[in-house]
Every structure is written in structure tokens, then in C-alpha cells.
Amino acid sequence: MREALLSDRRLWDYSGLVPEEILSDIERLANRLKGLRVIHVNATPLGGGVAEILDSLIPLLRSIGIDAVWYVILLDELFIATTKILHHSLQGSPGYLTEEQMGVYLAQNQKAALELEGKLVTADVWIMHDPQALPLAEFLPNVGKTVWSCHIDTTESNAFVRDISMPFINRYDRVIFTHEQYVLKGLSRDKICIFAPAIDPLSPKNLSLPRAVAQQILAQVSIDPIRPLITQVSRFDRWL
């Protein structure tokens, strides 16, 4: 378990992209939460969508007075393989976890909890992201308020994996989904929050490029910039 490195992002950096009255409203509402200690936990510091979200979100929270921290679970190959099955299964892939895989999954989360406890890490609110960190709240003593944030499409989730996940999900005070259709059956309605996904217009992948730079990049990969282009920007797997 280690604390993630962060970008330098502040609320008013978005002036000109977001109406100033909205930025002012955010500051006004945040005054009630100043000093609140919020810890986010996920499994990847770079490369994934959750990491991109947190890399922008944590400094934004800090810029409005919320004491936000981001921790990453240290991974090994068995844990990565196991949680990949969980992740795909919650999206609908067939399959199941063996007893050994379930043991690896729980042991790694328990180890992460012990590391946090050993560092005397405390928070008012804990937010765990996706299946990798789902069981963590089970192993944290006196954890306070907890939130599980699910960033995947669980519309047709694998029944086996859904059923073994539900006891851990029900442990949380709130559960976040990105769409109403993704809400898992069996959850109490008062636990559920819907937060639509968003992009950071100031992150490198979303910044506009000068036309000359874009043409130069295309030329470097042998694409004729004069001809019409059809592009697809997405993961290339069954969950496009």
C-alpha cells in the first residue's frame, strides 16, 4: 500500500471552461466540508480510468479545503489475475473464483488494511474503487463512513461473482454507480448514488493540439493527413 503521486490541479484552473458561478458555488458548498479527511483507495496509480479520475480529483478536493489522500494497493501476479476475473465477471463474462483465488483476493486486501492500520491512517470517509479494493472495508477497524465506487457496467453481471460480492458491497454506507441501469439488484435504495462519468478537459489526452502538430503526428505513423479519417478511441475488447 502506497500513497499515489498527483498532478497539480486547482479548481480555478477551469475558469473559462466552467461557468464562474458554478466554480463559486463549489467553493461555497465546500466551506461546510473544510478539513474533512477523505481517503480514496484503488489498485492502479497509472494507466486506468480510475487512476485518471483520481489524479485530477484529489488535487481538486485539496484546493477547496478537503483533506483528500489517494492510496494504491500493491499488486502481485496472482492478485492481478484474480481481480481481472472479478472485473470481467461483473461485466458479464462467464466464470468463477476458486477457493485459492478467493483466498488471494481477501489476503491482499487484509494485508493492505494492516499496512494502513500500522501507519495509523484514519479518515472521516473512505472511498474504495472497483472490485480490487471492495473487501478492504471489511478489514479496517473503526473505519467510519465508507463508500464503494463501481466504475464498470454491471447490467448483466455474472450471477456467481455478483453473489459473492454482495456481502462486501452491503458493508458500505453508500454505493456509487455511473448509470441507473448498472445498479445491482439486492442493494438498499438509500445506499445508492448515481454519478455520471466525466472527463478532465485539462488532462493531456483531452487537450486540443495545434493542427500542424496533429498532422506531424499522423505523418510519423504513416497516415495521410489529407485523406478523410474515421477514428475509434476506445478499449478494444468485448466491453467497448
Backbone torsions as a table, in degrees:
resi	resn	phi	psi	omega
1	MET	NA	126.3	179.2
2	ARG	-143.5	155.6	177.8
3	GLU	-79.5	135.9	-176.6
4	ALA	-81.7	150.2	172.2
5	LEU	-78.7	151.7	-171.6
6	LEU	-129.0	156.8	170.7
7	SER	-76.1	170.7	178.0
8	ASP	-104.9	93.1	-176.1
9	ARG	-126.8	134.2	180.0
10	ARG	-127.7	155.7	-173.4
11	LEU	-55.6	-46.2	-173.7
12	TRP	-79.1	-0.1	169.5
13	ASP	-62.8	-20.1	-176.4
14	TYR	-93.0	5.3	175.3
15	SER	-60.5	131.3	-174.9
16	GLY	98.3	-25.2	175.0
17	LEU	-101.5	-33.5	178.3
18	VAL	-117.8	136.3	178.9
19	PRO	-54.7	139.2	-174.7
20	GLU	-63.2	-29.4	178.6
21	GLU	-65.8	-32.1	177.0
22	ILE	-70.4	-42.8	177.5
23	LEU	-61.5	-40.4	178.2
24	SER	-65.7	-39.6	177.4
25	ASP	-62.4	-40.1	178.3
26	ILE	-60.9	-45.8	179.0
27	GLU	-61.7	-42.3	-179.1
28	ARG	-63.5	-45.9	-179.9
29	LEU	-66.7	-34.7	-178.1
30	ALA	-69.3	-21.2	179.2
31	ASN	-57.6	-30.4	179.6
32	ARG	-73.9	-15.3	-174.9
33	LEU	-113.8	7.0	-176.8
34	LYS	-56.8	132.2	-179.9
35	GLY	87.0	-6.7	178.3
36	LEU	-62.4	131.1	-179.0
37	ARG	-94.3	116.0	-178.0
38	VAL	-124.4	126.4	178.0
39	ILE	-114.2	127.1	174.2
40	HIS	-103.1	140.0	178.3
41	VAL	-131.3	129.6	172.3
42	ASN	-143.2	-168.7	-172.5
43	ALA	-113.1	-3.4	-178.7
44	THR	-139.2	128.3	179.0
45	PRO	-82.7	-18.0	-176.0
46	LEU	-143.6	154.0	164.7
47	GLY	93.8	-31.3	-178.0
48	GLY	-98.8	167.4	-179.9
49	GLY	-62.6	-39.1	179.3
50	VAL	-64.7	-42.3	178.1
51	ALA	-60.9	-40.2	178.0
52	GLU	-63.4	-41.9	178.7
53	ILE	-60.9	-49.4	-175.0
54	LEU	-69.5	-32.3	179.6
55	ASP	-62.1	-30.0	175.2
56	SER	-91.2	-40.1	-172.3
57	LEU	-67.9	-43.9	-174.8
58	ILE	-61.9	-50.9	176.8
59	PRO	-62.8	-31.4	175.9
60	LEU	-63.6	-44.4	177.6
61	LEU	-61.2	-42.3	179.4
62	ARG	-63.6	-35.7	-176.9
63	SER	-68.4	-17.5	177.8
64	ILE	-108.9	16.0	170.2
65	GLY	95.9	6.3	177.5
66	ILE	-93.4	131.1	-177.9
67	ASP	-81.7	82.4	-174.5
68	ALA	-100.9	138.1	-179.5
69	VAL	-135.5	149.0	-179.1
70	TRP	-124.8	120.4	176.4
71	TYR	-112.5	147.0	-179.6
72	VAL	-119.7	131.4	175.8
73	ILE	-71.5	129.3	176.5
74	LEU	-73.5	132.9	-171.1
75	LEU	-106.3	152.5	165.5
76	ASP	-126.2	173.0	-171.6
77	GLU	-62.6	-40.1	179.9
78	LEU	-65.0	-41.0	179.7
79	PHE	-65.8	-41.9	179.2
80	ILE	-61.5	-45.4	-179.4
81	ALA	-64.0	-40.2	-178.6
82	THR	-67.6	-47.4	-177.0
83	THR	-71.9	-22.6	173.8
84	LYS	-66.6	-39.5	175.4
85	ILE	-61.6	-45.5	179.5
86	LEU	-59.6	-47.4	-177.1
87	HIS	-60.8	-49.7	-179.7
88	HIS	-66.4	-37.5	-178.1
89	SER	-67.3	-36.9	176.9
90	LEU	-67.3	-18.5	173.8
91	GLN	-90.1	-7.3	176.0
92	GLY	121.6	-2.2	179.5
93	SER	-68.2	139.2	176.4
94	PRO	-69.7	155.1	178.5
95	GLY	140.5	179.2	-179.2
96	TYR	-158.1	168.8	176.8
97	LEU	-100.9	136.7	172.9
98	THR	-76.3	168.0	176.5
99	GLU	-60.8	-37.8	179.5
100	GLU	-65.1	-43.4	179.7
101	GLN	-64.9	-40.9	177.9
102	MET	-63.1	-37.8	178.1
103	GLY	-63.9	-42.4	177.3
104	VAL	-61.5	-45.5	-178.7
105	TYR	-57.8	-49.1	-177.9
106	LEU	-72.1	-39.1	-177.7
107	ALA	-63.4	-39.6	-178.9
108	GLN	-67.4	-38.5	177.4
109	ASN	-69.8	-37.6	176.2
110	GLN	-63.9	-40.8	177.6
111	LYS	-61.1	-42.4	178.7
112	ALA	-63.0	-40.7	179.0
113	ALA	-63.9	-41.1	179.1
114	LEU	-65.0	-37.4	177.9
115	GLU	-64.7	-42.2	178.0
116	LEU	-65.3	-41.3	178.6
117	GLU	-64.0	-39.9	179.5
118	GLY	-65.4	-29.6	177.5
119	LYS	-86.7	3.1	-179.3
120	LEU	58.6	37.0	179.7
121	VAL	-77.7	125.5	177.7
122	THR	-130.7	161.5	179.4
123	ALA	-157.8	157.6	171.9
124	ASP	-78.2	-35.9	-179.7
125	VAL	-136.7	132.9	174.8
126	TRP	-111.4	131.4	177.5
127	ILE	-122.4	113.1	179.0
128	MET	-100.0	140.3	-173.9
129	HIS	-114.5	126.7	172.9
130	ASP	63.1	177.8	-170.6
131	PRO	-62.9	-28.5	-174.2
132	GLN	-57.3	-41.9	-176.4
133	ALA	-101.5	8.5	-175.4
134	LEU	-56.0	-46.8	-176.4
135	PRO	-76.6	-3.8	-170.6
136	LEU	-58.4	-40.9	-178.5
137	ALA	-59.7	-27.8	-179.5
138	GLU	-64.5	-26.7	-172.7
139	PHE	-106.2	-2.9	-179.8
140	LEU	-93.5	118.6	179.9
141	PRO	-74.8	142.8	176.3
142	ASN	49.2	49.3	-168.9
143	VAL	-76.2	-20.0	-176.9
144	GLY	80.1	-151.2	-178.0
145	LYS	-73.7	138.4	-176.5
146	THR	-130.5	145.9	178.5
147	VAL	-134.0	134.9	170.5
148	TRP	-109.7	126.5	-179.4
149	SER	-109.0	117.6	-177.9
150	CYS	-102.4	118.1	-174.9
151	HIS	-101.8	10.2	-174.7
152	ILE	-117.4	162.3	180.0
153	ASP	-81.5	108.2	-178.4
154	THR	-106.3	24.4	-177.8
155	THR	-56.6	-42.9	-177.6
156	GLU	-122.8	53.3	-175.2
157	SER	-65.6	147.7	176.1
158	ASN	-61.1	124.4	-173.5
159	ALA	-61.4	-38.8	-178.6
160	PHE	-62.1	-50.6	-177.3
161	VAL	-70.4	-36.8	176.7
162	ARG	-59.9	-43.2	-177.0
163	ASP	-67.9	-36.8	178.9
164	ILE	-77.5	-18.5	179.2
165	SER	-84.8	-28.7	-171.8
166	MET	-59.0	-40.9	177.6
167	PRO	-59.1	-36.1	177.3
168	PHE	-71.1	-41.2	-180.0
169	ILE	-63.1	-41.5	-178.9
170	ASN	-67.0	-14.1	177.5
171	ARG	-69.7	-21.6	-173.2
172	TYR	-85.2	151.4	177.8
173	ASP	-75.2	-34.8	177.1
174	ARG	-138.5	151.0	177.8
175	VAL	-131.2	127.9	-177.4
176	ILE	-105.5	130.2	170.3
177	PHE	-120.0	159.8	-178.4
178	THR	-93.2	-6.2	179.4
179	HIS	-155.0	146.5	-179.2
180	GLU	-58.5	-36.4	-177.9
181	GLN	-68.1	-17.5	-176.6
182	TYR	-86.6	-6.8	-176.5
183	VAL	-63.6	126.2	-178.9
184	LEU	-75.1	137.9	178.0
185	LYS	-66.8	144.7	178.8
186	GLY	100.5	-4.6	177.6
187	LEU	-91.6	141.0	175.8
188	SER	-64.7	134.7	-174.9
189	ARG	-61.8	-32.7	-177.2
190	ASP	-74.6	-6.6	175.1
191	LYS	-86.4	-18.6	-163.9
192	ILE	-91.6	134.8	171.3
193	CYS	-126.9	143.6	176.7
194	ILE	-112.2	115.1	175.5
195	PHE	-117.1	111.7	179.4
196	ALA	-65.6	146.3	178.7
197	PRO	-67.8	156.7	179.7
198	ALA	-147.8	164.8	175.4
199	ILE	-115.0	159.2	175.7
200	ASP	-98.2	110.4	-177.0
201	PRO	-67.6	-9.5	178.8
202	LEU	-100.7	-0.6	177.3
203	SER	-75.6	152.5	-174.6
204	PRO	-53.7	-38.8	-175.8
205	LYS	-72.0	-17.3	-177.2
206	ASN	-105.6	-0.9	178.7
207	LEU	-75.9	146.2	175.5
208	SER	-72.0	145.1	175.9
209	LEU	-107.9	141.9	171.6
210	PRO	-57.7	145.6	-175.8
211	ARG	-56.4	-39.5	-178.7
212	ALA	-64.6	-37.9	178.9
213	VAL	-67.7	-43.6	179.1
214	ALA	-60.2	-42.3	179.5
215	GLN	-66.4	-36.3	178.5
216	GLN	-64.9	-40.9	179.0
217	ILE	-64.4	-43.8	178.1
218	LEU	-60.8	-41.6	179.9
219	ALA	-63.5	-34.5	-179.5
220	GLN	-65.0	-26.1	178.9
221	VAL	-108.1	22.7	172.9
222	SER	62.2	36.5	173.6
223	ILE	-106.2	127.7	-179.6
224	ASP	-72.7	113.5	-176.5
225	PRO	-73.1	-10.2	-179.3
226	ILE	-81.6	-32.5	-176.9
227	ARG	-76.8	153.6	177.4
228	PRO	-61.4	145.9	-179.1
229	LEU	-119.7	139.1	168.1
230	ILE	-114.5	123.2	-176.0
231	THR	-121.5	149.3	171.7
232	GLN	-129.8	119.0	179.5
233	VAL	-108.8	103.6	-172.8
234	SER	-171.6	166.8	166.7
235	ARG	-68.7	142.1	178.4
236	PHE	-103.2	74.8	173.2
237	ASP	-143.4	-171.8	-174.4
238	ARG	-70.7	-15.5	179.6
239	TRP	-103.6	55.9	178.1
240	LEU	-66.9	NA	NA
